[in-house]
Amino acid sequence: MAKTESSGADVARRAGHRLRLRNRYLRAGLNGLEEYEMVELLLTYAIPRRDVKPYAKMLMERYGSVSRLLDASPEDLMDAAGLGEGSAVLISLIRGLCTHYLEQKVHLCDPLDTAEAAVNYLRLKLGGGKRETLMVLLLDSRHRPIGYETYPGAIDRAQIFPRNINELVLKRNAASVILAHNHPSGVCDPSTE
């Protein structure tokens, strides 16, 4: 009987902790939480009736930042981090929803009329990739994205032929084009090529 009471007390304590965490977020937003607590709060929606703080701390230790955690594939989260499918899908879904949100926001109203706006958009689209990828971003006459194509490459290079770019631009009737590629290694120094 004591074991049941202890389990009941643990469940109540965890429920109280989850509520306090949620209330802190509602009062102060993400600024009121440590990074691991952000992940902890997210995991409370995928893992019921268990203490998720150890998972959150382990994920932050493994990935080092929320951005790297969100860049992880569901397979990596399940295999290397030991999460269940529901938790891995939820974490992956967050990045996908953020990307979709920002794409819609840019497409519907915000032109990419500054280098900073273009870089932020491109980082969102290309960030977190394991292979170098070249992207052709097509813009209308008001500098709003109207489409893009990605061309995956190898670990350290991506290639496209000018003819492919010209065909794409003409087909989509683009007024402007931005070419970009990522650096999966994190080293942004240009190669000699």
N, C-alpha and C positions, 0 to 999 in steps of 0.2 A: 504494500500500500504506500509506503514512503517513497518508493521509486516513481509511482504514478503521480504523487503530489509534487515530487521534484520535477518531473517532466512537465507537469502542468504549470509549475512556477517558471520553468525555462521558457515555455511557449509564451506565457504572459509577459516575461521580461523582454523577449525578442519582439513581441508585438508592440510593446511600449517603446523600444528602441527604434523600430521602424517608423512608428508614428512621430517620434521626436525628430528623426532624420527628415521625414517628409515635411513636417512643420517648419524646420529650419530652412529647407529649400523654398517653401512657400513664402516665408518672411524675407529671406535675403537672396534668393536665387542661387545660382552656382557660386557666387562670391561667398556665400555662407558655409560652403562645404570644402573640405580637403579633396584632392583628386581621388583618393581611394574611396572617399565617402560618396562621390558622384557615382562611381562604379557600383558601390554597395547599394545605393538607392535604386539604381537600375536593376540590379540583380534581384532585389526584393520582389519585382514583378514577374520574374521567371522562376524563382526558387521559393516556393512557399514553405513555411514552418521549419526553416533551418536558419542557423546563423550564417549569413553570407559575408560577414566582415573578413573572415580568413580567405575566402575566394577573391574578394576585391583586393586585398593586400597582396595576395599571390599574383594576381593579374598585373597589378601595377609594378611589382618587382620584376616580373617576367618581361613586360613590354616597355616599362620605363615612363610611359606617358599615355594619356587618354588618346591622343592622335594615333600613336602606334598600335594601341589596342583596337581602335576602330578600323585600322587598316588591315588587321589580321583577318584571314579567311575563316569561315565557319569550321572548315576541316582542321586548321591549325588550332583554333580555340578548343575543339573537341579532343584532338590528339595530344597536343603538347601541353595545353593548359588544363585538360581533364574536365572540361565543362560538358554538360549534357547538351543535346541538340537544341532544346528550347532556349537555353541561355545563349548558345553560340549564334542562333538565328536572330535573337533579339539584339545582340551587340552588333551584328552585321547589318541588321535592318536600320539601326540608328544612323550609320554612315550613309546608307542608301537613301534614307529619307532626307537627311541634310543635303545631300547632293541634289536630289530631286527638287527640294524646296528652293535652293539657291539657283538652280537652272531656271525654274519657273519665274523666280523673282527677276533674274537678269533678262530673261526672254520677254517678259511682259512689260517691263518698265525701264530697267537700268541699262543704258548702253555701255559697252566696253570702250569708252572713249578716253581712258587714261591707261598708261602702262600698268599702274597698280591694280586697276579693276581687271584688266586682262590677265595679269599674273595670278591674282586670287582665283579667278574662274578656272584657269588652266591647272593650277595646283590642285584644286578640288577634283578636276576630271582625271588628272594623271597621277596624283599623289598616291603613294602606297603600292604602286605596281612593282612586281618582282623582276620584270623584264623591261628593257628600254623600249619605249613606245613613242612613235612619232604621231603627232595629231595635226590635222588640217582643220582649222576652225573657220567656218564661213560666216560672214557678217552681211547684214543688209546695209542700205545706204545711211541708216541712222546708227550704225555700229552695234546693232543687236544681233546675237547669235541666231542663225537660221538653220544651222546644222553643223555636223562635224563628222570626220572619219578618223579612225585610229588605225595605225599600222604597227602591230607588234613586231619587235625585233628580237635580238638576243640579249644576253646579260649586259653587254657593253656597247651595243650599236643598234640603230634602226635605219632603214633605208626606204626611200620612195623615189620614183622617177618623176621628173617634171611633167611629163605627158599625163600621168595619172592625176596630178594636181589640176592641170588645165582642164581636163575632162570633167572633173568634179565641180570646179568653179562654174563652168559653162552650163552644166546640167542643172545646178541649183540656182543659177542666176545670182551669184554672190557679187556684192559690190566691193568687198574687201576680204582679205584672207590673212590669217595669222597661222604661222607654222611654229610648232613647239615640240619639244620632247623632254622626257623626264630623265633623271639620273638615279636609278635604283640604289646605287652605291652611296648616295648622299654627297658625293664629291662633284661639285658643279664646275670644275675647271674644264675648259674646252680641250678636246683632243686635237692633235695636229691636223687631222682630216677636216 
